[in-house]
Amino acid sequence: MDRDNQPGDADKDDRIRLLEYQVDQLRRELEALEARHAEAIYSAAWHFGWPVRIVERAIRKLFAGGRDDDGPGAGRAPGDAPQAEPPQPLTRDRIARRIAARAARPV
């Protein structure tokens, strides 16, 4: 009997194809989870971080006294420092749009 035409080869090939498909699905799912995890971390850091930056700036000004400050934003007047706005809170409409956009993306 020829090695390529053994009775279990077709089943073996089908099983390999199925396993490869499952690996691809799991890889895509892992990438999506990693993206969601990174988004959650950076979103939380932004929400919790912006008040901390204001406090740090106030402490830096307090301890700077009359000497020059070489920290971030040095050389600017206190009111001139650009402030980034915190992100808008998640509303139902925004969540729905994000879910719809995610569902519309090819996997």
Helices and strands as residue ranges (DSSP letters): G 3-5, H 9-64, G 78-80, H 92-104
